[in-house]
Amino acid sequence: MIVITGAAGFIGSYLVGKLNQAGYTDLILVDRFDDPSKDMNLFNKKYIKFIDRDKFFKWLINNANEVDFIFHLGARTDTVGQEPELYQQLNLIYSQRLWNICSEIQVPLLYASSAATYGNGESGFSDSHSNVNNLRPLNLYGWSKHDFDVWALKQVRTPPFWTGLKFFNVYGPNEYHKGRMASVVLHAYQTIMKNGSMKLFRSHHKDYRDGEQSRDFIFVDDIADVMMHFMHNQENSGIYNVGTGKARSFLDLTYSVFTSIQTTPQVTFIDTPIDLRGRYQYFTEAEIQKLRDIGYTREFTSLEEGVDVYVGKYLNARACY
């Protein structure tokens, strides 16, 4: 059996569909399952059963011999939240407990880290383990993910295989429920369809022009493919970046959405809220050579292609994967 925590969420539910497509239906889905807005993410998916996240550890210990692999994607993902205890409980302590159980019962573990751990990028975007202690995230979410990375690297007792994947800016189907935390692609689509125009944050950094703030935007299908690669290739435990390796500007992304909708671009700029300016990343770009070196060779989806698929196949139809 394969376990996916956070299975009703954006990346988790997409992974369930990707596994189904590859013929895997012996899936255990772990989440809270108390948010009706996520129900459509799992519609028509094939799996064995749901397990509430608060009951999962007991189930895992009792069914250890039947579990082949765990994808741990469940987390508190709000990047502007201000509840340190909640981030510590859900993103650090819960993950530590899962790691320890996987070490005890010898089950491979893949967990989601985040590019938010890189903060403002002053220490670069290298996923070398020697760089981890140099990182200074900009928000509680980033710190909670960073703290677990640091902890994991110190452990002598480990699962038989483990990997932490630092996801960069993911976009794609199954994120309708995320509200303000949804990707810029979804926000741009909804805004353009409603108003015919899009507002972007003005730059407050001398090195970046308005709209030229850049991120490493990666299509969710690529994320799922990398995760499945590690499930099939368990020789190289460690922390890895998962991005395209090529930063693109918010203007590039917005123009791609206009093109996919077949509408003339109309973009204006507004000030970045003052409370966000000190926590705003102006540039992210994954170093992905480490991922390439362990044998992942598939080319990543271009921003234009990913946006076109997302808009044309999913957003226009209000569809999930």
Phi, psi and omega in degrees: 000151177244132180254136173234115172272154187067029190292339180272351183279189185301292185288322181299313182291327176295318178298321177303314179296321179294319177295317176303315181299329179274003176100003180268120177235355180276063188250140173251121185257122183247128179186190174271327179056036180242014181242103183301336181291346178265352187302321183294338179297331184252007180297129179070008175282154180250131184197171181274309183196161170268147171224128177296140185299332180285343179254359189294316185299318178298316179298317183297316179298321182284341184238024187305320185292344183262352185266128181261330185197145177235126170259112182260096183247354180289135181190162166276113190252001180294119184276354179242008179295155183233039180242084185303323181295324181292316178296320180295316182292312187277322187263335181251297187296317179299317180293321177298319180295318178297317177303313183296321178293316178298326176292321181290315185265359176059058176244131179298144184227127170245128180234155180271118166262206185198150173293346176298341178294341183278353178058226182276005176083010184295338177257017179078187183235036178279134177267018173298137180299333180289346181267346189301316183290350178275348190280145179225092180299165184254355182210170184297323178299310179300318180295320181295321177290320179296316181300323178288321176304312181299315180298313183301319182291342180271351188281134174273323179268117187227164169298163181298330170216140176211150173209140173251125184252121179273095179288133174272213189278100186271138175223160177143181184297157178086018179249015183302327186283351192280351177058231183294341180272002177292164182294160177297331178299312180296315179298318180296315180302310183296320181291316181294319179296329181275317189248344183079005181212172181221139175253132177242159177292135173291148177282138175242028181232129186298337183270357182230131174281161179305128178085352181266002169304138191231149177225161171268093181275127183231134181289139186299331178297324177293321177300312181297322180295319178296317180299318179291329175301316180291328176297324182272344183229094189252043183260343191230083178295152177146187181258134183225142168287144171229095176213180180278341185084008181220111179288142176229150184280162175295330175295317177303313181297313183296317178297326178296321178294315178302317180298317181292329178276347182064050180232143179294128182298133172224108185234132173235170185236143177233156179296140171293131179308139185303322183289348179260344190298323181283351182241020187262127177273120179273342184204131169223140177204117184290135164274118188244012181297325179299320177294318178295322184295335180265010169108007176273110189249351184297139176286143179276153181294132177292157180302315182297317180292316181297315179297318181296318177294315182299312181291309187290321186266332187243303186294317179298331181260001186051047186252157172250165176276000000 
